[in-house]
């Protein structure tokens, strides 16, 4: 299975390639990609150099143009597609139907992947994108079990890509409005979930308080690690008590499910983390490179060693095992 890894900066791209990534995904330094944070992403010249570096080391580069265009601003997104083609991106990752139509009509030979932001989670939806726009691969949402993924793979003609490590979003991809409700900035349109410009921390006698916009997201004891304040990973007070109502601040780690994902027919394993540093990229990529090689050679996969890279020093397999059923 292909190992596809994140790159939020040119340096991270080189680290990912050197650590054994078969492919790297990245985005422009603007709102056309869903990780539009200050200090991240690529200029056109940086992306040109990054693609050249990857190709020289037998890796490929996928450009994520996976937000939904604002009305009246289509030129920014169209230019992003045109530039990715001109820079010889190996694939473009798209979510918006209008952008998919534009790319398919203007650049019929460009390889297109369907972003997880499109939330295509059943064979009928996936077949639509394949037949209408020639999509070659779908990134499956993180709401499916391994048997469900296997069933999908058996009933579609395109490749499948699944997340195996990193930040876990429990919302239907491309549909979440929590951040935009709190800040006015939408991850699905502006490319920013819980933008740093709206995040504040303050200390009081009880510990650390984190806020997003006008909302208190969490309170941490003096010796408790303070997670980044996103609404879905905040603690709430309810009639049943207080705690993490939507999701705990944990990381996805599906490394012990790799045999099942391979048997299901998955094409590509995706690591999340374009906002992470080079140490994270190198450590996680090297781990999964070895895991894939062990799997292919019939050796046992070593499933320990990633805990220090996780959020909250805790992991989950998410929906891949729907143990609550």
C-alpha positions as CSV (number, residue, x, y, z in Angstrom):
1,X,0.0,0.0,0.0
2,X,1.2,3.5,-0.8
3,X,2.3,5.7,2.2
4,X,1.1,9.3,1.7
5,X,2.5,11.9,4.2
6,X,1.8,15.5,5.1
7,X,4.0,18.5,4.4
8,X,3.1,21.9,5.8
9,X,6.4,23.5,4.7
10,X,9.1,22.9,2.1
11,X,11.4,21.5,4.9
12,X,8.7,19.1,6.0
13,X,8.3,17.9,2.4
14,X,12.0,17.0,2.2
15,X,11.9,15.3,5.6
16,X,8.9,13.2,4.5
17,X,10.5,12.2,1.3
18,X,13.8,11.3,3.0
19,X,11.9,9.3,5.6
20,X,10.3,7.1,3.0
21,X,7.1,8.7,1.9
22,X,5.8,7.3,-1.4
23,X,3.8,10.5,-1.8
24,X,3.4,13.9,-0.1
25,X,0.4,16.1,0.0
26,X,0.6,19.9,0.5
27,X,-1.2,23.1,-0.3
28,X,-0.8,26.7,-1.3
29,X,-0.4,29.6,1.2
30,X,-4.0,30.7,0.8
31,X,-7.6,29.7,1.6
32,X,-7.7,27.1,-1.3
33,X,-6.5,24.4,1.1
34,X,-8.0,23.2,4.4
35,X,-4.9,23.9,6.5
36,X,-4.6,27.7,5.9
37,X,-2.7,28.6,9.0
38,X,0.0,31.3,9.4
39,X,3.5,30.0,8.7
40,X,2.3,27.0,6.8
41,X,2.1,25.9,3.1
42,X,3.8,26.7,-0.1
43,X,4.4,29.6,-2.6
44,X,4.3,28.6,-6.3
45,X,8.1,28.6,-6.4
46,X,8.5,26.5,-3.3
47,X,6.0,24.0,-4.6
48,X,7.9,23.8,-7.9
49,X,11.1,23.1,-6.0
50,X,9.3,20.6,-3.7
51,X,7.9,18.7,-6.7
52,X,11.3,18.5,-8.3
53,X,12.8,17.2,-5.1
54,X,10.2,14.6,-4.6
55,X,10.4,13.4,-8.2
56,X,14.2,13.2,-8.0
57,X,13.8,10.8,-5.0
58,X,11.0,8.6,-6.6
59,X,8.2,10.2,-4.6
60,X,5.1,12.0,-5.9
61,X,3.3,15.2,-4.8
62,X,-0.5,15.7,-4.4
63,X,-1.7,19.3,-4.2
64,X,-4.7,19.8,-1.9
65,X,-7.2,22.4,-3.3
66,X,-9.9,21.0,-1.0
67,X,-11.9,24.0,0.3
68,X,-15.1,25.3,-1.3
69,X,-14.8,28.5,-3.3
70,X,-16.4,31.7,-2.1
71,X,-19.1,33.2,-4.4
72,X,-17.5,35.7,-6.7
73,X,-13.9,34.5,-6.0
74,X,-13.7,31.5,-8.3
75,X,-10.5,32.9,-10.0
76,X,-8.4,32.1,-6.9
77,X,-9.4,28.5,-7.0
78,X,-9.3,28.1,-10.8
79,X,-5.8,29.6,-10.8
80,X,-4.8,27.2,-8.0
81,X,-5.8,24.3,-10.3
82,X,-4.1,25.7,-13.3
83,X,-0.9,26.3,-11.4
84,X,-0.9,22.8,-10.0
85,X,-1.1,21.4,-13.4
86,X,1.6,23.7,-14.8
87,X,3.9,22.7,-11.9
88,X,3.4,19.0,-12.8
89,X,1.6,17.9,-9.6
90,X,1.0,14.2,-9.7
91,X,-2.6,14.6,-8.5
92,X,-4.9,17.4,-7.4
93,X,-7.1,16.7,-4.3
94,X,-10.5,18.4,-4.8
95,X,-13.8,18.5,-2.9
96,X,-16.0,21.0,-4.7
97,X,-18.2,19.8,-7.6
98,X,-17.7,23.0,-9.6
99,X,-13.9,22.8,-9.2
100,X,-13.9,19.1,-10.2
101,X,-15.9,20.0,-13.3
102,X,-13.5,22.9,-14.1
103,X,-10.4,20.6,-13.7
104,X,-11.9,17.7,-15.7
105,X,-12.9,20.0,-18.6
106,X,-9.9,22.2,-18.8
107,X,-7.2,19.6,-17.9
108,X,-8.6,16.2,-19.0
109,X,-5.3,14.4,-18.6
110,X,-4.7,15.6,-15.0
111,X,-5.1,13.0,-12.3
112,X,-7.8,14.0,-9.8
113,X,-8.4,12.7,-6.3
114,X,-11.6,13.2,-4.3
115,X,-10.9,14.9,-0.9
116,X,-12.2,13.6,2.3
117,X,-13.9,17.0,2.5
118,X,-16.4,15.8,-0.1
119,X,-17.7,13.2,2.5
120,X,-18.3,10.5,-0.2
121,X,-18.9,7.4,2.0
122,X,-20.9,5.0,-0.1
123,X,-20.4,3.4,-3.5
124,X,-23.2,5.4,-5.2
125,X,-21.6,8.7,-4.2
126,X,-18.2,7.6,-5.2
127,X,-19.4,6.3,-8.6
128,X,-20.9,9.7,-9.3
129,X,-17.5,11.4,-9.0
130,X,-15.8,8.7,-11.0
131,X,-18.3,8.8,-13.8
132,X,-18.8,12.6,-13.9
133,X,-15.2,13.8,-13.4
134,X,-12.9,10.8,-14.0
135,X,-11.8,10.8,-10.3
136,X,-9.0,8.1,-9.8
137,X,-9.0,7.9,-6.0
138,X,-11.3,8.7,-3.1
139,X,-10.2,9.7,0.4
140,X,-12.7,8.0,2.6
141,X,-14.2,9.8,5.6
142,X,-13.1,8.7,9.1
143,X,-16.6,7.4,9.9
144,X,-16.3,3.9,8.4
145,X,-15.4,0.5,9.9
146,X,-12.9,-1.8,8.2
147,X,-15.7,-4.1,6.9
148,X,-17.6,-1.1,5.5
149,X,-14.4,0.0,3.7
150,X,-13.9,-3.5,2.3
151,X,-17.5,-3.5,1.0
152,X,-16.9,-0.1,-0.7
153,X,-13.7,-1.2,-2.3
154,X,-15.5,-4.2,-3.8
155,X,-18.2,-2.0,-5.3
156,X,-16.2,0.8,-6.9
157,X,-13.6,1.1,-9.7
158,X,-11.4,3.8,-8.3
159,X,-8.6,3.6,-5.7
160,X,-9.2,4.2,-2.0
161,X,-7.2,6.2,0.6
162,X,-7.7,6.0,4.3
163,X,-6.3,7.9,7.3
164,X,-4.2,5.8,9.7
165,X,-2.6,8.3,12.0
166,X,-3.0,11.8,13.4
167,X,-5.7,14.3,14.4
168,X,-9.1,12.8,14.4
169,X,-12.3,14.7,13.4
170,X,-15.5,13.1,14.4
171,X,-17.7,15.4,12.3
172,X,-18.9,14.6,8.8
173,X,-16.0,16.0,6.7
174,X,-16.9,19.1,4.7
175,X,-20.0,19.7,6.8
176,X,-18.8,21.0,10.1
177,X,-19.9,24.5,11.1
178,X,-18.7,24.6,14.8
179,X,-15.6,26.7,14.1
180,X,-17.4,29.1,11.8
181,X,-20.2,29.5,14.4
182,X,-17.6,30.5,17.0
183,X,-15.2,32.6,14.9
184,X,-16.8,33.4,11.5
185,X,-14.0,31.4,9.8
186,X,-15.0,28.2,8.2
187,X,-12.6,25.2,7.7
188,X,-14.6,24.2,4.7
189,X,-14.3,27.6,3.0
190,X,-11.5,29.6,4.6
191,X,-9.4,26.6,5.3
192,X,-9.1,27.3,9.1
193,X,-10.6,25.3,11.9
194,X,-10.2,27.2,15.2
195,X,-7.9,29.9,13.8
196,X,-5.0,31.0,16.0
197,X,-6.1,34.6,15.7
198,X,-9.2,33.7,17.7
199,X,-7.5,31.5,20.4
200,X,-6.7,32.9,23.8
201,X,-5.3,31.4,27.0
202,X,-5.3,32.9,30.5
203,X,-4.3,31.7,33.9
204,X,-6.4,32.1,37.0
205,X,-6.1,30.6,40.5
206,X,-7.5,27.3,39.4
207,X,-5.3,26.8,36.3
208,X,-5.4,27.5,32.6
209,X,-8.5,28.6,30.7
210,X,-8.7,28.3,26.9
211,X,-11.1,30.2,24.7
212,X,-12.1,30.3,21.1
213,X,-13.7,33.6,20.1
214,X,-16.2,34.4,22.8
215,X,-16.5,30.8,24.1
216,X,-14.7,29.2,26.9
217,X,-13.6,25.8,25.6
218,X,-11.8,24.2,28.5
219,X,-10.3,24.7,31.9
220,X,-7.1,22.8,32.9
221,X,-5.6,22.1,36.3
222,X,-2.2,23.6,37.1
223,X,-0.3,20.5,36.1
224,X,-2.6,19.4,33.3
225,X,-1.6,19.7,29.7
226,X,-3.6,22.3,27.9
227,X,-4.9,21.1,24.5
228,X,-5.6,23.4,21.6
229,X,-9.1,24.8,21.9
230,X,-11.4,23.4,19.2
231,X,-15.1,23.2,20.0
232,X,-15.5,19.5,19.2
233,X,-12.7,18.7,21.7
234,X,-13.9,21.0,24.5
235,X,-15.3,20.0,27.9
236,X,-18.9,20.9,28.5
237,X,-21.2,20.9,31.5
238,X,-24.4,19.0,31.1
239,X,-27.2,17.5,33.3
240,X,-25.2,14.3,33.3
241,X,-22.0,16.0,34.5
242,X,-19.0,17.6,32.8
243,X,-16.5,16.3,30.4
244,X,-15.7,15.8,26.7
245,X,-19.1,15.6,25.1
246,X,-18.1,15.2,21.4
247,X,-14.6,13.8,21.4
248,X,-11.6,13.4,23.6
249,X,-8.4,15.1,22.6
250,X,-6.8,11.9,21.2
251,X,-5.0,10.9,18.0
252,X,-6.0,8.2,15.5
253,X,-3.6,5.3,15.4
254,X,-4.7,2.4,13.1
255,X,-1.3,0.8,12.8
256,X,-2.5,-2.5,14.2
257,X,-5.3,-2.5,11.6
258,X,-3.0,-2.5,8.6
259,X,-3.5,-6.2,7.8
260,X,-7.3,-5.7,7.7
261,X,-7.0,-2.5,5.6
262,X,-4.8,-4.3,3.1
263,X,-7.2,-7.2,2.9
264,X,-10.0,-4.7,2.4
265,X,-8.3,-3.5,-0.8
266,X,-7.2,-0.1,0.4
267,X,-4.7,1.6,-2.0
268,X,-3.1,4.3,0.2
269,X,-2.5,4.9,3.8
270,X,-2.6,8.6,4.8
271,X,-0.9,10.3,7.7
272,X,-2.6,13.5,9.0
273,X,-0.5,16.5,10.2
274,X,0.4,19.3,7.8
275,X,0.4,21.6,10.8
276,X,3.0,19.5,12.6
277,X,6.8,19.9,12.8
278,X,9.6,18.1,11.1
279,X,10.3,15.8,14.1
280,X,6.7,14.5,14.0
281,X,6.8,14.0,10.2
282,X,10.1,12.1,10.4
283,X,9.1,9.9,13.3
284,X,5.7,8.9,12.1
285,X,6.7,8.4,8.4
286,X,9.7,6.2,9.4
287,X,7.4,4.2,11.7
288,X,4.8,3.5,9.0
289,X,7.4,2.9,6.3
290,X,8.7,0.1,8.4
291,X,5.2,-1.1,9.3
292,X,4.3,-1.4,5.6
293,X,7.5,-3.2,4.7
294,X,6.9,-5.6,7.6
295,X,3.4,-6.2,6.4
296,X,4.5,-6.9,2.9
297,X,7.2,-9.3,4.1
298,X,4.9,-11.2,6.4
299,X,6.5,-10.0,9.5
300,X,4.7,-8.9,12.7
301,X,4.1,-5.2,12.9
302,X,5.5,-3.4,15.9
303,X,2.6,-1.4,17.2
304,X,4.4,0.6,19.9
305,X,6.5,3.7,19.6
306,X,4.1,6.4,18.4
307,X,2.6,7.5,21.7
308,X,4.9,10.5,22.1
309,X,3.6,11.9,18.8
310,X,-0.1,11.8,19.8
311,X,-2.5,14.4,21.0
312,X,-3.0,14.0,24.7
313,X,-0.6,11.0,24.8
314,X,-3.6,8.9,24.0
315,X,-4.8,7.0,20.9
316,X,-7.9,5.5,19.4
317,X,-8.9,3.5,16.3
318,X,-12.0,5.7,15.9
319,X,-14.8,4.3,13.8
320,X,-12.6,1.6,12.2
321,X,-13.8,-0.6,15.1
322,X,-17.3,0.5,15.9
323,X,-17.2,-1.0,19.4
324,X,-20.2,1.0,20.5
325,X,-22.5,-1.0,18.2
